[in-house]
Amino acid sequence: MPEILEVEAARAVLEARALEREIASVHAPDTWFLKRGTTPESVTHALLGNEFVAARRRGKSMFVDTANGPVLGLHLGMSGRVIVDDVEAGDPLIYASNQRIEAWHRFGVRFVDGGSFMLRDPRRLGAVELDPDESRLGPDALTLTYKQLDHALDARTAPVKAVLMDQARVAGLGNLLVDESLWRAGVDPVHLPVDLDTDARKNLHRAIRSTVRVLGRRGGSHTGDMPRGPDAVCPRDGTPLQRRTVGGRTTYSCPAHQH
């Protein structure tokens, strides 16, 4: 399922292949997929005859700037894939189908030159929005500073895992990256942020930065060192991993060294 690393791969495909191409038509058949007042009519009016000029990202959200002003916001949800001229971004999905079924093309455009950009989403959990409010997102996980993390954790009463997955606190971390980061940092996912002293917070910051960097080089959020699933054991100390639900998500952790 797409997290910050997969979304960055999608953004890179848009940047490399979809910019400075005049838009000939807009494909917006699914009104449910359009969010916060965006309609097929409004997005067609905004994009027809226009061009994409920049593809940006903050956390798990993409923002595509246009020559005439409107910004197109894109969210991949849990199974979205960006396709430009039949080139797909990133590794195949693990938890959703990778079949090329046109009915799953929830949104897209066709260019005057004959090519296209499509957002395929089997599970229909992504979103498209005109001029989204970018301020609702926290600092980006790829450039997260210790000061930003410390502020995100400040006075939080939810478990540390839930705080890290709150996109208004830290943008970009999903279930896999958070579990991997907490495992590397030796922090129990259910701990309250108030229980983490300065050393623990600094160690967690280093773990987050190293996790997104290393897994980015490997190819995605699914390439972590901590296994998931029945009978999984901790690679660090051989302890059977604990499976719980934290912040509404299936969570794996090591009861021996995460405390």
Backbone bond lengths (Angstrom), bond angles and torsions (degrees), N, CA, C in turn:
res aa  C-N    CA-C-N  psi(-1)  N-CA   C-N-CA  omega(-1)  CA-C   N-CA-C  phi
1 M - - - 1.451 - - 1.530 109.03 -
2 P 1.311 119.20 138.83 1.464 121.12 -171.90 1.528 113.41 -64.42
3 E 1.321 115.27 127.56 1.460 121.93 168.26 1.524 106.26 -119.70
4 I 1.291 117.97 -164.24 1.460 120.65 -171.09 1.530 111.94 -58.02
5 L 1.339 118.18 -36.28 1.457 120.67 -177.05 1.518 111.75 -69.43
6 E 1.334 116.71 -39.90 1.452 120.53 178.66 1.530 111.21 -70.77
7 V 1.323 115.88 -36.10 1.468 119.49 178.83 1.524 110.01 -68.96
8 E 1.317 117.48 -36.43 1.463 120.17 176.59 1.531 110.61 -63.81
9 A 1.335 117.29 -38.03 1.468 120.33 176.13 1.520 110.84 -63.58
10 A 1.334 117.12 -39.58 1.461 120.71 177.83 1.519 110.81 -66.07
11 R 1.322 116.32 -42.05 1.470 119.82 178.09 1.522 111.28 -60.79
12 A 1.335 116.43 -40.39 1.460 120.37 -179.59 1.531 111.65 -63.92
13 V 1.335 117.26 -36.59 1.466 120.32 177.21 1.524 110.16 -66.34
14 L 1.324 117.16 -42.99 1.464 120.00 176.89 1.527 110.92 -60.97
15 E 1.324 116.45 -44.15 1.460 120.28 -179.15 1.527 111.24 -63.65
16 A 1.315 116.73 -39.89 1.463 120.51 -175.92 1.524 113.02 -77.01
17 R 1.348 117.53 -28.18 1.461 118.99 -167.49 1.529 116.06 -125.37
18 A 1.338 117.95 -18.42 1.468 118.36 -170.91 1.529 114.55 -108.58
19 L 1.319 118.08 -3.46 1.463 119.75 -174.96 1.529 112.27 -85.22
20 E 1.334 113.93 152.44 1.466 122.80 174.49 1.526 112.15 56.25
21 R 1.335 115.68 42.67 1.463 122.47 175.32 1.528 107.18 -128.08
22 E 1.304 117.10 122.99 1.458 119.89 -176.46 1.531 111.05 -65.93
23 I 1.336 115.46 136.34 1.460 121.97 -176.94 1.524 109.87 -88.19
24 A 1.330 115.73 123.34 1.465 121.49 -177.23 1.521 112.37 -94.73
25 S 1.331 117.67 -30.95 1.458 121.16 -179.97 1.516 109.68 -157.01
26 V 1.328 115.60 159.12 1.465 122.45 -178.54 1.523 108.91 -120.27
27 H 1.314 115.80 131.90 1.468 122.49 179.34 1.526 107.96 -106.36
28 A 1.347 117.18 105.46 1.465 121.73 -178.94 1.523 109.55 -139.02
29 P 1.345 117.26 67.71 1.463 120.42 -174.06 1.522 114.55 -79.68
30 D 1.331 117.50 -17.10 1.460 121.75 -171.88 1.526 109.72 -109.96
31 T 1.319 117.43 97.39 1.472 120.05 -177.54 1.521 111.80 -65.02
32 W 1.338 117.97 -28.29 1.464 120.45 178.60 1.524 111.05 -64.22
33 F 1.332 117.16 -28.75 1.456 122.46 -178.32 1.528 111.57 -74.47
34 L 1.338 117.47 -18.78 1.459 122.58 179.47 1.522 108.92 -89.88
35 K 1.337 117.45 129.17 1.460 121.62 -170.21 1.532 112.35 -114.82
36 R 1.326 113.83 158.83 1.464 124.83 171.20 1.534 113.06 50.26
37 G 1.303 115.15 54.31 1.457 120.40 173.82 1.517 115.25 85.76
38 T 1.310 118.14 -5.03 1.463 120.40 176.46 1.527 108.93 -72.91
39 T 1.305 116.72 134.27 1.462 122.55 -179.72 1.525 109.74 -125.68
40 P 1.327 118.39 163.94 1.462 119.59 174.90 1.530 111.97 -56.19
41 E 1.336 116.78 -36.92 1.463 120.57 -179.64 1.525 111.62 -68.98
42 S 1.339 117.12 -43.86 1.459 119.65 -176.57 1.526 111.67 -69.69
43 V 1.327 117.29 -39.66 1.463 118.94 -178.69 1.534 110.63 -73.38
44 T 1.332 117.17 -32.28 1.463 119.79 175.25 1.525 110.56 -67.03
45 H 1.316 116.49 -43.42 1.465 120.60 178.36 1.534 110.79 -61.36
46 A 1.336 116.57 -38.68 1.467 120.61 -177.45 1.522 112.78 -71.81
47 L 1.339 117.58 -31.19 1.463 120.20 -170.44 1.523 115.00 -106.23
48 L 1.304 118.56 -26.28 1.459 120.59 -175.76 1.528 111.06 -61.49
49 G 1.328 116.88 124.71 1.456 122.23 -177.64 1.514 113.89 78.98
50 N 1.318 117.11 -2.33 1.459 123.07 -178.81 1.532 109.75 -91.40
51 E 1.343 116.86 178.59 1.463 122.85 175.35 1.514 109.69 -136.92
52 F 1.311 116.72 147.48 1.461 121.21 168.86 1.532 108.08 -79.57
53 V 1.335 116.47 135.59 1.467 119.39 -178.07 1.533 113.00 -120.25
54 A 1.332 118.29 -14.67 1.466 120.78 177.90 1.514 108.98 -159.40
55 A 1.329 116.05 145.28 1.460 122.27 176.69 1.522 107.79 -121.67
56 R 1.340 115.51 113.80 1.458 121.75 -177.50 1.526 109.66 -114.54
57 R 1.323 115.09 168.70 1.454 120.34 178.48 1.518 109.90 -146.53
58 R 1.310 116.16 144.00 1.455 122.38 169.25 1.517 106.82 -139.52
59 G 1.310 115.77 114.43 1.449 119.23 -174.18 1.508 110.77 63.32
60 K 1.328 115.98 -128.55 1.458 121.47 -179.16 1.524 112.48 -97.76
61 S 1.327 117.55 11.67 1.462 121.73 179.44 1.519 110.21 -109.48
62 M 1.333 116.11 141.58 1.458 122.24 175.99 1.518 110.01 -110.22
63 F 1.319 115.13 147.19 1.451 121.82 179.85 1.526 108.12 -131.91
64 V 1.336 115.50 117.64 1.451 120.57 -177.51 1.529 108.17 -107.59
65 D 1.324 115.74 113.03 1.458 121.27 179.28 1.526 109.93 -78.25
66 T 1.335 116.11 147.20 1.461 120.70 179.07 1.522 110.57 -116.97
67 A 1.318 115.43 160.71 1.464 120.85 -177.73 1.524 112.08 -63.72
68 N 1.334 116.51 -32.36 1.464 120.66 -176.02 1.519 114.16 -96.90
69 G 1.340 117.22 7.38 1.451 118.53 171.13 1.511 118.25 117.97
70 P 1.346 121.49 -51.56 1.462 119.93 -176.37 1.528 112.23 -60.53
71 V 1.321 115.85 146.14 1.460 122.33 176.34 1.522 108.38 -105.25
72 L 1.325 116.24 132.05 1.460 121.79 178.00 1.522 108.49 -98.02
73 G 1.326 116.53 116.14 1.455 121.28 177.13 1.516 111.05 -92.42
74 L 1.330 116.92 133.68 1.462 122.22 -177.93 1.524 109.72 -128.28
75 H 1.333 115.79 134.20 1.461 120.62 174.85 1.515 108.38 -130.23
76 L 1.333 116.60 129.98 1.463 121.39 -174.64 1.521 113.42 -82.41
77 G 1.330 118.11 -10.79 1.450 119.46 -177.31 1.518 111.00 60.90
78 M 1.339 117.31 -136.59 1.462 120.98 -178.37 1.524 113.29 -102.89
79 S 1.334 117.26 -11.26 1.467 117.75 -175.80 1.521 113.18 -143.22
80 G 1.325 117.96 15.57 1.454 120.33 -177.57 1.522 112.80 -75.46
81 R 1.338 115.10 147.64 1.470 121.80 177.50 1.512 108.58 -136.95
82 V 1.316 116.82 133.83 1.459 122.42 174.75 1.523 108.82 -88.63
83 I 1.330 115.69 131.12 1.464 121.95 179.24 1.524 108.29 -128.07
84 V 1.315 117.75 120.79 1.462 122.01 176.19 1.524 107.57 -122.48
85 D 1.336 115.97 117.37 1.470 121.02 -178.73 1.528 111.56 52.42
86 D 1.329 116.86 42.10 1.464 123.94 178.44 1.523 114.08 72.07
87 V 1.335 118.01 6.52 1.462 121.63 174.44 1.527 108.24 -96.79
88 E 1.343 117.13 122.48 1.453 122.23 -178.03 1.514 110.73 -101.99
89 A 1.327 115.01 147.93 1.456 120.34 -177.24 1.517 111.56 -87.49
90 G 1.343 116.57 135.60 1.450 121.93 169.89 1.514 114.90 76.25
91 D 1.348 114.24 -178.22 1.458 121.67 179.43 1.528 110.34 -72.91
92 P 1.342 118.46 159.05 1.469 121.13 176.30 1.522 111.49 -57.43
93 L 1.333 116.42 147.85 1.453 121.51 178.07 1.525 110.49 -66.83
94 I 1.330 116.09 147.20 1.454 121.59 179.82 1.530 110.91 -97.09
95 Y 1.320 116.85 -38.04 1.459 121.00 -172.90 1.528 112.67 -105.71
96 A 1.310 118.83 19.33 1.466 122.15 177.40 1.518 108.42 -155.07
97 S 1.324 115.89 162.53 1.456 120.98 -177.78 1.524 111.38 -69.17
98 N 1.327 115.96 144.68 1.459 122.61 175.30 1.534 112.00 -106.96
99 Q 1.331 116.70 13.06 1.456 119.74 179.16 1.531 110.45 -66.07
100 R 1.320 115.81 146.38 1.464 121.04 179.50 1.533 108.88 -92.77
101 I 1.316 115.09 83.94 1.457 121.95 -178.57 1.522 108.65 -109.72
102 E 1.323 117.35 119.88 1.459 121.28 -173.44 1.524 112.87 -62.91
103 A 1.320 117.77 -27.15 1.463 120.48 178.16 1.526 111.42 -63.51
104 W 1.328 117.91 -19.31 1.457 122.12 178.27 1.527 112.26 -88.50
105 H 1.327 118.24 0.52 1.462 121.54 175.35 1.529 108.01 -78.71
106 R 1.325 115.56 95.72 1.463 121.01 -173.35 1.528 112.86 -80.09
107 F 1.324 115.93 -24.37 1.469 120.08 -178.59 1.518 109.12 -161.74
108 G 1.320 116.16 153.96 1.457 119.68 175.39 1.510 112.07 173.21
109 V 1.316 114.82 179.32 1.468 121.03 176.04 1.520 108.46 -137.82
110 R 1.319 114.71 155.34 1.458 121.01 170.33 1.521 107.92 -112.92
111 F 1.313 114.60 138.86 1.448 120.66 -176.64 1.528 110.87 -94.30
112 V 1.321 115.06 157.11 1.463 121.12 178.87 1.522 111.19 -58.96
113 D 1.336 116.85 -31.79 1.466 119.92 -177.95 1.533 113.06 -77.29
114 G 1.332 117.37 0.00 1.455 120.59 176.78 1.515 114.89 102.48
115 G 1.317 118.72 -13.55 1.461 121.98 178.80 1.522 111.86 -83.64
116 S 1.328 116.20 -176.22 1.455 119.65 -178.11 1.519 111.59 -154.74
117 F 1.324 114.78 159.61 1.465 123.57 167.32 1.521 106.94 -123.10
118 M 1.330 117.12 128.61 1.452 121.57 178.49 1.528 109.85 -132.00
119 L 1.323 115.09 146.92 1.455 121.87 172.27 1.524 107.02 -110.26
120 R 1.337 115.99 109.08 1.463 121.99 -179.60 1.519 109.40 -97.29
121 D 1.328 116.92 130.53 1.458 120.58 -175.52 1.527 110.22 -144.74
122 P 1.339 118.34 94.06 1.468 120.91 -178.61 1.523 113.48 -57.80
123 R 1.335 117.15 -38.20 1.460 120.14 -173.71 1.540 112.45 -92.18
124 R 1.335 116.72 -4.91 1.471 121.75 172.33 1.528 112.37 60.36
125 L 1.348 116.26 38.70 1.462 120.92 -178.55 1.527 112.67 -110.12
126 G 1.324 117.49 1.96 1.453 120.91 177.19 1.523 110.69 -83.08
127 A 1.333 115.82 -167.31 1.463 119.45 -178.09 1.518 110.52 -162.44
128 V 1.330 115.02 152.78 1.455 123.64 173.60 1.521 107.35 -128.92
129 E 1.330 116.25 137.42 1.461 120.36 -175.80 1.523 110.05 -150.01
130 L 1.307 116.80 139.05 1.463 121.74 174.18 1.528 110.04 -86.60
131 D 1.320 115.00 135.26 1.468 122.73 176.73 1.527 112.23 47.38
132 P 1.334 117.64 59.38 1.469 120.54 -179.36 1.526 111.66 -68.39
133 D 1.316 115.70 156.94 1.459 122.10 177.87 1.529 108.82 -82.02
134 E 1.316 116.78 100.33 1.463 120.84 -177.09 1.529 112.04 -72.91
135 S 1.328 117.51 -18.85 1.458 121.05 -177.42 1.526 112.86 -71.67
136 R 1.330 117.53 -12.24 1.462 119.92 -179.87 1.526 111.89 -76.38
137 L 1.335 116.85 -7.25 1.465 121.29 -179.27 1.523 111.24 -98.90
138 G 1.314 116.15 145.75 1.449 121.75 176.25 1.516 111.86 -78.59
139 P 1.343 117.86 -173.99 1.466 121.06 179.25 1.521 111.32 -63.62
140 D 1.320 115.99 148.05 1.455 122.28 -176.46 1.529 110.87 -71.84
141 A 1.325 115.90 135.34 1.462 120.66 -175.39 1.526 113.02 -65.16
142 L 1.333 118.07 -27.23 1.467 119.95 -179.06 1.521 112.62 -71.16
143 T 1.322 117.03 -21.79 1.469 120.23 -179.22 1.531 111.02 -122.84
144 L 1.307 117.46 19.45 1.462 122.54 -175.09 1.530 111.84 -60.51
145 T 1.319 116.62 126.89 1.454 121.42 175.52 1.529 110.22 -93.64
146 Y 1.333 115.73 163.17 1.460 118.53 178.01 1.530 110.46 -62.43
147 K 1.312 117.66 -40.08 1.456 120.91 179.97 1.525 111.10 -61.15
148 Q 1.320 116.92 -40.22 1.470 120.71 178.87 1.523 111.12 -66.70
149 L 1.335 117.08 -41.00 1.461 119.79 178.15 1.520 110.59 -65.65
150 D 1.309 116.65 -43.63 1.463 121.41 179.87 1.532 110.16 -58.68
151 H 1.324 116.46 -41.63 1.468 120.76 178.12 1.532 110.94 -66.87
152 A 1.331 117.25 -39.42 1.461 120.80 179.87 1.522 111.59 -62.86
153 L 1.341 116.33 -34.79 1.459 121.20 -178.70 1.519 112.97 -83.93
154 D 1.306 117.66 -14.49 1.460 122.21 -172.72 1.525 111.93 -62.17
155 A 1.327 115.72 127.61 1.469 123.53 173.49 1.522 113.14 58.46
156 R 1.330 117.42 25.24 1.463 119.62 177.57 1.528 109.50 -85.76
157 T 1.322 116.89 137.57 1.463 121.46 179.66 1.528 112.56 -105.68
158 A 1.317 117.65 -2.17 1.465 121.62 176.13 1.530 109.01 -87.42
159 P 1.341 117.86 161.55 1.473 120.41 175.72 1.529 110.60 -57.56
160 V 1.332 115.97 151.38 1.456 120.43 -176.02 1.524 111.34 -58.39
161 K 1.336 118.17 -35.26 1.463 118.99 178.33 1.521 111.38 -62.30
162 A 1.331 117.26 -44.42 1.463 120.77 -179.75 1.518 111.12 -63.04
163 V 1.322 117.36 -37.57 1.469 120.84 178.94 1.521 110.37 -64.96
164 L 1.334 117.48 -44.52 1.465 120.82 -178.88 1.524 112.18 -65.93
165 M 1.330 117.37 -25.94 1.460 120.63 179.27 1.524 112.95 -89.96
166 D 1.316 117.20 -5.45 1.462 121.83 176.86 1.525 108.20 -76.05
167 Q 1.334 117.46 110.93 1.464 121.31 -174.07 1.524 112.86 -65.90
168 A 1.320 117.79 -18.77 1.458 120.81 175.29 1.521 111.20 -77.69
169 R 1.332 117.07 -15.84 1.467 121.83 179.21 1.522 111.62 -97.59
170 V 1.328 116.20 -52.40 1.468 122.87 174.99 1.522 106.46 -137.41
171 A 1.306 117.45 122.02 1.465 121.28 -174.46 1.526 110.91 -91.88
172 G 1.329 115.62 123.10 1.458 119.25 171.35 1.508 116.36 122.30
173 L 1.339 117.93 -21.96 1.458 119.62 -176.92 1.518 110.34 -85.30
174 G 1.341 116.06 131.11 1.452 122.36 175.73 1.516 110.58 -115.28
175 N 1.306 116.06 -167.37 1.456 121.92 -172.35 1.525 112.91 -58.96
176 L 1.331 116.94 -45.98 1.463 120.13 -176.16 1.524 111.92 -68.79
177 L 1.323 116.92 -46.28 1.471 120.03 -178.05 1.520 111.81 -66.99
178 V 1.326 117.43 -36.62 1.462 119.34 179.49 1.522 110.80 -68.29
179 D 1.334 117.39 -45.90 1.469 119.30 178.13 1.526 111.20 -59.43
180 E 1.329 116.91 -42.70 1.465 120.77 179.81 1.523 111.27 -64.81
181 S 1.320 116.92 -42.80 1.466 120.91 -179.27 1.526 111.38 -64.93
182 L 1.325 116.98 -44.48 1.464 120.44 179.43 1.524 110.84 -65.96
183 W 1.333 116.70 -36.98 1.469 120.53 176.54 1.522 110.44 -63.18
184 R 1.313 116.78 -45.15 1.471 120.28 179.53 1.524 111.69 -65.91
185 A 1.327 116.58 -33.84 1.464 120.63 -178.46 1.523 112.47 -82.98
186 G 1.340 117.61 -13.18 1.461 120.37 -177.75 1.513 113.19 73.49
187 V 1.333 117.17 31.91 1.467 122.02 -177.56 1.521 109.66 -111.18
188 D 1.315 116.92 129.81 1.462 121.79 177.16 1.529 108.88 -68.66
189 P 1.350 118.44 129.17 1.470 120.85 -177.65 1.523 114.60 -58.94
190 V 1.341 118.05 -24.23 1.469 119.72 -176.86 1.521 113.34 -87.90
191 H 1.309 117.15 -6.03 1.468 119.31 178.98 1.524 110.73 -59.06
192 L 1.318 116.18 145.80 1.456 120.94 171.91 1.521 108.63 -83.49
193 P 1.336 118.01 142.32 1.467 120.19 -179.76 1.524 113.54 -54.14
194 V 1.324 117.36 -32.10 1.464 119.94 -179.10 1.526 111.56 -62.91
195 D 1.336 116.87 -22.42 1.463 121.06 -179.95 1.531 113.13 -82.98
196 L 1.327 116.92 -6.42 1.467 120.64 -178.92 1.519 109.29 -93.77
197 D 1.324 117.16 116.39 1.461 120.24 178.03 1.528 110.44 -78.49
198 T 1.307 116.84 -178.88 1.465 121.36 -175.61 1.518 111.91 -59.63
199 D 1.332 117.19 -43.01 1.468 119.82 179.84 1.528 111.34 -62.80
200 A 1.331 116.55 -42.30 1.466 120.29 -179.96 1.523 110.55 -65.24
201 R 1.315 117.49 -38.26 1.463 120.81 179.81 1.531 110.98 -68.99
202 K 1.309 116.44 -39.29 1.461 118.98 177.67 1.519 110.93 -66.35
203 N 1.326 116.26 -39.89 1.462 119.97 177.75 1.525 110.71 -64.44
204 L 1.346 116.94 -39.16 1.455 120.93 178.06 1.527 110.27 -65.52
205 H 1.318 117.22 -40.45 1.467 120.07 178.58 1.526 110.77 -61.03
206 R 1.330 116.64 -44.89 1.468 120.29 178.55 1.527 110.35 -62.08
207 A 1.327 116.91 -39.09 1.462 120.50 -178.88 1.524 111.47 -66.80
208 I 1.317 117.19 -40.70 1.465 120.26 178.02 1.523 110.11 -62.61
209 R 1.327 116.66 -48.70 1.463 120.24 -178.01 1.528 111.28 -62.38
210 S 1.335 117.17 -42.87 1.466 119.43 -178.92 1.528 110.85 -70.43
211 T 1.332 117.84 -35.34 1.462 120.96 -179.75 1.521 111.05 -63.22
212 V 1.322 117.69 -50.06 1.464 119.34 -178.05 1.531 110.93 -67.75
213 R 1.325 117.12 -31.90 1.470 119.82 179.13 1.531 111.02 -71.11
214 V 1.317 117.16 -49.20 1.462 121.43 -176.39 1.530 111.29 -68.71
215 L 1.325 117.01 -45.80 1.462 119.52 -179.04 1.529 110.92 -70.12
216 G 1.320 116.82 -26.72 1.457 119.70 173.95 1.512 111.40 -64.48
217 R 1.342 116.64 -40.79 1.465 120.36 177.35 1.522 111.31 -67.84
218 R 1.321 116.73 -33.79 1.467 120.43 -177.63 1.533 112.24 -74.74
219 G 1.331 116.46 -25.89 1.465 117.78 178.07 1.508 116.98 125.08
220 G 1.349 118.61 2.97 1.449 117.06 175.58 1.513 114.59 153.21
221 S 1.336 115.37 171.79 1.459 122.32 -175.51 1.525 113.22 -65.33
222 H 1.324 117.22 -19.02 1.462 121.52 -177.44 1.525 112.69 -85.58
223 T 1.336 118.74 3.58 1.464 121.38 -174.25 1.525 113.15 -101.87
224 G 1.327 116.82 22.55 1.460 120.39 -178.68 1.521 112.89 -68.48
225 D 1.345 115.55 168.66 1.458 121.56 -179.28 1.526 112.39 -83.27
226 M 1.324 117.73 -26.95 1.456 120.68 -178.89 1.528 110.01 -81.64
227 P 1.329 118.06 120.36 1.472 120.25 179.91 1.520 111.43 -74.14
228 R 1.322 115.63 163.28 1.457 121.98 176.91 1.528 108.49 -132.04
229 G 1.322 116.32 148.33 1.449 119.70 176.86 1.518 112.71 120.56
230 P 1.334 116.75 173.57 1.467 121.68 -179.75 1.525 112.16 -58.06
231 D 1.317 115.17 138.60 1.474 122.64 175.59 1.527 113.13 66.90
232 A 1.337 118.38 15.28 1.465 120.28 177.62 1.529 109.65 -70.67
233 V 1.328 114.93 142.33 1.469 119.99 178.43 1.519 109.22 -123.29
234 C 1.313 115.48 155.25 1.455 121.80 -179.08 1.525 110.42 -68.71
235 P 1.329 119.43 124.61 1.466 121.46 178.64 1.522 112.56 -66.00
236 R 1.318 116.68 -19.98 1.463 120.45 -177.00 1.522 111.81 -79.93
237 D 1.352 117.82 -42.62 1.464 119.36 -174.02 1.525 114.15 -134.77
238 G 1.338 118.22 3.79 1.447 121.27 176.03 1.515 115.87 76.50
239 T 1.313 117.84 6.83 1.466 121.81 179.43 1.530 110.36 -75.85
240 P 1.338 118.60 136.95 1.469 119.51 174.40 1.531 110.57 -57.37
241 L 1.323 116.18 132.47 1.452 119.50 -178.30 1.522 111.21 -73.73
242 Q 1.319 115.45 147.97 1.459 122.41 178.75 1.528 109.61 -93.35
243 R 1.322 116.83 134.41 1.459 122.65 178.71 1.521 108.74 -111.43
244 R 1.338 115.83 121.53 1.463 121.55 179.73 1.522 109.34 -139.44
245 T 1.329 115.47 172.17 1.446 121.17 170.80 1.522 107.53 -107.65
246 V 1.333 115.77 119.06 1.461 121.66 -179.82 1.522 108.15 -129.28
247 G 1.306 117.16 128.17 1.466 119.68 -177.88 1.514 112.50 60.52
248 G 1.338 116.47 29.33 1.451 120.73 179.42 1.519 115.14 78.94
249 R 1.326 118.15 5.91 1.467 121.28 -176.74 1.527 110.94 -123.39
250 T 1.326 115.89 146.54 1.454 121.00 174.91 1.518 109.42 -63.03
251 T 1.322 115.72 128.42 1.459 121.11 -170.47 1.524 110.68 -130.40
252 Y 1.326 116.16 133.02 1.454 122.32 175.82 1.527 108.98 -113.80
253 S 1.327 115.13 139.85 1.459 120.16 178.16 1.523 109.72 -156.36
254 C 1.323 115.77 164.09 1.452 121.59 179.74 1.530 109.04 -100.56
255 P 1.333 118.35 117.37 1.468 119.70 -179.03 1.525 113.26 -70.73
256 A 1.322 116.98 -13.08 1.469 119.49 -177.85 1.528 112.00 -82.92
257 H 1.330 117.86 -48.02 1.467 117.71 -173.75 1.539 114.17 -112.63
258 Q 1.333 117.88 -5.57 1.465 119.24 174.50 1.520 108.52 -98.81
259 H 1.308 115.26 107.48 1.475 120.05 -173.95 1.519 109.92 -146.02
